[in-house]
Amino acid sequence: MGRVMARHRTAAKAEARRRAPGDAGEAPPLRKSEATRLRILDAAARVFARRGYADTRLSDIAQEAGTFAGSIYYYFESREELVEEVLRLGVTGVFEAVRDKVEALPPGASYREKLTVAMETHLSFTLAENDFATANQRLFAQVPGEIRLRHIHVHRAYGNYWRRLLEGARRAGEIRRDIDLSVLRLQILGAINWTMEWYKPGKRSIEQIANQLATTVFDGVAAA
């Protein structure tokens, strides 16, 4: 899983590769303006992830990107537009990674298998030093309310994907009918996102953490 995520180093670069038609599966070289825009987005994600919304200036992002602050206005009208794009890529990147992995499972896969893969993929995306994921988690509570309102539909789309997985698991008889699926979904995503605060590479693998979370969800923690 880590090797897969390493090939998609940032959400912005992955999006550029998906957009490009390319021959034989290879994306054509980016135009200079596209490459510069992606470089600015990468730099913005790194700086926002480190410093938060209030303490990040366009000059900080420009320095990180190796350009001038005035040049950023060629690609983004304001700091707010730039932060919104970073937020969007942080969610759509993990959403697409999770959906692709789940859809790649064999047709007969159980919902337990689907949810375990979804957990592991989200963990991989979050913990593989992905600046967009880190920035999204740090920034969402910090940005002005109007930005959160414009961005909330992206979060809801991803949340609805998890809701459909959990509903499918309940219809298949893999989750008890008395469980509040909204609370369960928030518990799962909260547990995954919180790993960013305590995870240390080497002690436990991402796969082990995902499997334990799936075991907790499906089997509980009480001794038999």
VOPAGU-2260 file (C-alpha; in pm, 1 decimal, decimal comma):
REM VOPAGU-2260
SITE   aa  ch    i         X         Y         Z
SITE  MET   A    0       0,0       0,0       0,0
SITE  GLY   A    1     279,0     241,9      86,5
SITE  ARG   A    2     445,7     178,8    -249,5
SITE  VAL   A    3     119,5     254,4    -426,7
SITE  MET   A    4      73,9     581,7    -242,6
SITE  ALA   A    5     437,0     676,0    -302,4
SITE  ARG   A    6     370,4     675,1    -675,8
SITE  HIS   A    7     106,0     941,0    -614,4
SITE  ARG   A    8     316,4    1176,7    -409,7
SITE  THR   A    9      65,3    1458,2    -398,5
SITE  ALA   A   10    -303,0    1489,8    -477,6
SITE  ALA   A   11    -239,8    1771,0    -723,1
SITE  LYS   A   12       8,0    1570,0    -929,0
SITE  ALA   A   13    -222,2    1270,1    -932,0
SITE  GLU   A   14    -505,6    1487,6   -1056,3
SITE  ALA   A   15    -288,7    1623,0   -1334,4
SITE  ARG   A   16    -198,8    1271,0   -1446,2
SITE  ARG   A   17    -565,2    1163,9   -1451,7
SITE  ARG   A   18    -667,1    1466,7   -1657,0
SITE  ALA   A   19    -396,5    1417,2   -1916,9
SITE  PRO   A   20    -486,8    1179,0   -2204,9
SITE  GLY   A   21    -132,3    1054,5   -2277,7
SITE  ASP   A   22     -26,5     769,3   -2505,2
SITE  ALA   A   23       2,0     411,4   -2380,6
SITE  GLY   A   24    -106,1     519,8   -2034,8
SITE  GLU   A   25     167,2     785,3   -2001,9
SITE  ALA   A   26      71,6    1147,7   -1938,3
SITE  PRO   A   27     229,0    1405,3   -2170,9
SITE  PRO   A   28     462,8    1660,2   -2015,4
SITE  LEU   A   29     284,7    1941,5   -1835,5
SITE  ARG   A   30     292,6    2286,4   -1987,7
SITE  LYS   A   31     507,7    2531,8   -1796,1
SITE  SER   A   32     204,4    2716,2   -1657,0
SITE  GLU   A   33      46,1    2390,0   -1536,2
SITE  ALA   A   34     371,5    2278,6   -1374,1
SITE  THR   A   35     405,4    2613,6   -1199,2
SITE  ARG   A   36      47,8    2600,4   -1071,8
SITE  LEU   A   37     103,2    2251,4    -931,1
SITE  ARG   A   38     431,1    2362,2    -773,4
SITE  ILE   A   39     249,0    2648,2    -600,6
SITE  LEU   A   40     -22,5    2410,4    -478,3
SITE  ASP   A   41     238,0    2166,4    -343,4
SITE  ALA   A   42     414,4    2451,5    -165,5
SITE  ALA   A   43      87,0    2588,3     -27,7
SITE  ALA   A   44      -9,1    2247,0     111,4
SITE  ARG   A   45     329,0    2212,8     285,0
SITE  VAL   A   46     318,5    2561,6     436,5
SITE  PHE   A   47     -47,0    2546,3     540,9
SITE  ALA   A   48      15,2    2203,4     698,5
SITE  ARG   A   49     306,2    2344,3     902,2
SITE  ARG   A   50     180,1    2689,9     994,1
SITE  GLY   A   51    -198,1    2682,5     973,1
SITE  TYR   A   52    -426,0    2935,2     804,7
SITE  ALA   A   53    -373,4    3250,6    1009,8
SITE  ASP   A   54       7,7    3232,5    1011,6
SITE  THR   A   55      54,5    3161,7     640,6
SITE  ARG   A   56     117,7    3449,2     403,6
SITE  LEU   A   57     138,2    3436,9      26,4
SITE  SER   A   58     501,4    3539,6      56,0
SITE  ASP   A   59     567,2    3225,6     262,8
SITE  ILE   A   60     411,8    3009,5      -7,9
SITE  ALA   A   61     599,7    3192,6    -282,0
SITE  GLN   A   62     930,5    3137,3    -103,9
SITE  GLU   A   63     852,1    2766,6     -61,8
SITE  ALA   A   64     758,5    2742,3    -430,8
SITE  GLY   A   65    1065,6    2932,1    -549,6
SITE  THR   A   66     866,6    3213,4    -707,2
SITE  PHE   A   67     742,6    3565,4    -627,6
SITE  ALA   A   68     430,3    3645,1    -428,6
SITE  GLY   A   69     296,0    3853,1    -716,7
SITE  SER   A   70     327,5    3555,1    -951,0
SITE  ILE   A   71      79,0    3356,2    -744,0
SITE  TYR   A   72    -197,7    3598,8    -847,5
SITE  TYR   A   73    -158,2    3478,4   -1205,4
SITE  TYR   A   74    -294,5    3139,0   -1092,0
SITE  PHE   A   75    -505,4    3223,5    -785,4
SITE  GLU   A   76    -698,7    3544,6    -721,2
SITE  SER   A   77    -640,5    3536,1    -346,1
SITE  ARG   A   78    -503,9    3339,0     -54,3
SITE  GLU   A   79    -861,9    3222,4       7,3
SITE  GLU   A   80    -890,8    3072,3    -341,3
SITE  LEU   A   81    -558,1    2897,3    -293,5
SITE  VAL   A   82    -654,5    2749,9      42,9
SITE  GLU   A   83    -986,3    2630,6     -99,7
SITE  GLU   A   84    -805,2    2438,6    -371,4
SITE  VAL   A   85    -572,2    2282,3    -114,4
SITE  LEU   A   86    -874,3    2180,0      92,3
SITE  ARG   A   87   -1050,6    2034,3    -210,8
SITE  LEU   A   88    -749,7    1829,1    -318,9
SITE  GLY   A   89    -701,0    1698,9      33,7
SITE  VAL   A   90   -1046,3    1538,8      29,6
SITE  THR   A   91   -1082,6    1441,7    -336,3
SITE  GLY   A   92    -738,4    1281,3    -333,5
SITE  VAL   A   93    -822,7    1041,5     -51,7
SITE  PHE   A   94   -1177,9     988,5    -185,4
SITE  GLU   A   95   -1052,3     878,0    -526,4
SITE  ALA   A   96    -779,2     660,0    -377,0
SITE  VAL   A   97   -1029,8     481,1    -150,3
SITE  ARG   A   98   -1289,2     437,7    -422,4
SITE  ASP   A   99   -1034,4     302,0    -672,1
SITE  LYS   A  100    -904,3      45,3    -422,6
SITE  VAL   A  101   -1250,1     -71,9    -320,4
SITE  GLU   A  102   -1368,0     -99,1    -680,4
SITE  ALA   A  103   -1058,4    -304,7    -766,8
SITE  LEU   A  104   -1165,2    -582,2    -527,5
SITE  PRO   A  105   -1314,1    -903,1    -674,5
SITE  PRO   A  106   -1691,7    -891,7    -737,0
SITE  GLY   A  107   -1760,8   -1132,3    -451,1
SITE  ALA   A  108   -1571,9    -933,7    -188,2
SITE  SER   A  109   -1750,3    -900,9     145,0
SITE  TYR   A  110   -1830,3    -562,7     292,6
SITE  ARG   A  111   -1584,8    -638,9     568,8
SITE  GLU   A  112   -1314,7    -670,1     301,4
SITE  LYS   A  113   -1431,5    -350,7     132,1
SITE  LEU   A  114   -1433,0    -152,5     454,2
SITE  THR   A  115   -1095,3    -290,0     561,2
SITE  VAL   A  116    -944,4    -183,7     226,7
SITE  ALA   A  117   -1112,0     157,3     258,5
SITE  MET   A  118    -964,4     200,7     607,4
SITE  GLU   A  119    -616,8      94,2     496,9
SITE  THR   A  120    -621,4     320,3     190,3
SITE  HIS   A  121    -736,9     623,5     387,8
SITE  LEU   A  122    -467,7     551,2     647,0
SITE  SER   A  123    -202,5     517,6     376,7
SITE  PHE   A  124    -304,4     843,9     215,4
SITE  THR   A  125    -307,8    1025,6     548,0
SITE  LEU   A  126      16,2     882,9     688,4
SITE  ALA   A  127     230,4     878,6     374,6
SITE  GLU   A  128     345,2    1235,5     441,0
SITE  ASN   A  129      67,5    1373,7     220,8
SITE  ASP   A  130      69,9    1748,2     272,9
SITE  PHE   A  131    -276,4    1795,3     124,7
SITE  ALA   A  132    -433,4    1551,3     370,2
SITE  THR   A  133    -245,4    1709,1     661,2
SITE  ALA   A  134    -336,9    2061,4     552,7
SITE  ASN   A  135    -701,8    1969,0     507,3
SITE  GLN   A  136    -730,0    1828,8     859,1
SITE  ARG   A  137    -553,5    2126,4    1012,9
SITE  LEU   A  138    -718,6    2399,9     811,0
SITE  PHE   A  139   -1085,5    2306,2     799,4
SITE  ALA   A  140   -1159,3    2435,7    1149,7
SITE  GLN   A  141    -939,1    2744,1    1098,5
SITE  VAL   A  142   -1066,5    2891,7     772,3
SITE  PRO   A  143   -1348,2    3150,3     764,8
SITE  GLY   A  144   -1702,2    3015,5     783,8
SITE  GLU   A  145   -1785,8    3102,7     423,8
SITE  ILE   A  146   -1495,6    2888,1     301,2
SITE  ARG   A  147   -1612,2    2596,4     515,2
SITE  LEU   A  148   -1963,3    2631,5     374,7
SITE  ARG   A  149   -1836,9    2627,1      16,7
SITE  HIS   A  150   -1616,6    2328,4      91,7
SITE  ILE   A  151   -1852,3    2119,1     305,5
SITE  HIS   A  152   -2010,9    1947,0       4,3
SITE  VAL   A  153   -1675,8    1782,4     -75,3
SITE  HIS   A  154   -1659,2    1638,4     276,8
SITE  ARG   A  155   -2020,6    1527,0     250,3
SITE  ALA   A  156   -1960,5    1345,7     -77,0
SITE  TYR   A  157   -1681,4    1143,8      83,1
SITE  GLY   A  158   -1886,6    1083,4     396,3
SITE  ASN   A  159   -2176,9     962,3     182,1
SITE  TYR   A  160   -1948,3     709,7      14,6
SITE  TRP   A  161   -1866,0     561,3     356,3
SITE  ARG   A  162   -2234,9     572,3     449,0
SITE  ARG   A  163   -2319,7     362,1     142,3
SITE  LEU   A  164   -2050,0     109,0     231,3
SITE  LEU   A  165   -2185,2      75,1     585,2
SITE  GLU   A  166   -2544,4      50,8     464,3
SITE  GLY   A  167   -2439,3    -222,9     224,7
SITE  ALA   A  168   -2269,4    -406,8     511,3
SITE  ARG   A  169   -2587,8    -385,9     716,9
SITE  ARG   A  170   -2805,2    -510,2     428,6
SITE  ALA   A  171   -2563,4    -800,3     385,3
SITE  GLY   A  172   -2605,5    -890,3     751,2
SITE  GLU   A  173   -2243,7    -799,9     837,5
SITE  ILE   A  174   -2339,5    -513,4    1074,9
SITE  ARG   A  175   -2614,7    -528,6    1337,2
SITE  ARG   A  176   -2933,4    -342,6    1257,1
SITE  ASP   A  177   -2940,7    -157,0    1589,4
SITE  ILE   A  178   -2613,2      25,5    1521,1
SITE  ASP   A  179   -2637,3     396,3    1438,1
SITE  LEU   A  180   -2442,8     406,0    1110,9
SITE  SER   A  181   -2391,1     783,7    1121,9
SITE  VAL   A  182   -2215,5     755,9    1456,5
SITE  LEU   A  183   -2018,5     451,6    1339,1
SITE  ARG   A  184   -1900,5     635,3    1026,8
SITE  LEU   A  185   -1782,4     932,5    1233,6
SITE  GLN   A  186   -1607,6     699,1    1478,3
SITE  ILE   A  187   -1421,1     519,2    1198,7
SITE  LEU   A  188   -1311,5     835,4    1016,6
SITE  GLY   A  189   -1224,8    1007,7    1344,2
SITE  ALA   A  190   -1008,0     713,7    1450,3
SITE  ILE   A  191    -831,9     707,5    1112,6
SITE  ASN   A  192    -766,9    1081,9    1103,1
SITE  TRP   A  193    -641,3    1088,3    1462,1
SITE  THR   A  194    -361,9     843,2    1376,7
SITE  MET   A  195    -177,1    1139,0    1229,7
SITE  GLU   A  196    -123,5    1260,9    1586,3
SITE  TRP   A  197      32,2     942,8    1727,3
SITE  TYR   A  198     156,6     723,5    1442,3
SITE  LYS   A  199     528,1     636,7    1443,5
SITE  PRO   A  200     660,1     441,9    1142,0
SITE  GLY   A  201     815,0     106,2    1221,2
SITE  LYS   A  202     627,6      -2,9    1531,4
SITE  ARG   A  203     304,5    -100,6    1357,8
SITE  SER   A  204     230,9    -119,2     988,6
SITE  ILE   A  205     -58,9      65,6     831,4
SITE  GLU   A  206    -207,8    -270,5     737,1
SITE  GLN   A  207    -194,7    -386,4    1101,1
SITE  ILE   A  208    -366,7     -69,9    1221,8
SITE  ALA   A  209    -638,7    -102,2     957,4
SITE  ASN   A  210    -696,8    -469,1    1039,9
SITE  GLN   A  211    -727,2    -394,4    1412,3
SITE  LEU   A  212    -974,9    -115,7    1342,8
SITE  ALA   A  213   -1178,2    -349,7    1121,0
SITE  THR   A  214   -1167,3    -619,4    1390,5
SITE  THR   A  215   -1291,6    -368,7    1647,4
SITE  VAL   A  216   -1577,0    -259,5    1420,3
SITE  PHE   A  217   -1690,5    -606,2    1316,7
SITE  ASP   A  218   -1598,2    -822,3    1618,5
SITE  GLY   A  219   -1583,4    -580,1    1912,3
SITE  VAL   A  220   -1330,4    -594,1    2193,9
SITE  ALA   A  221   -1510,7    -806,3    2452,8
SITE  ALA   A  222   -1350,9   -1142,9    2529,2
SITE  ALA   A  223   -1549,6   -1440,5    2401,6
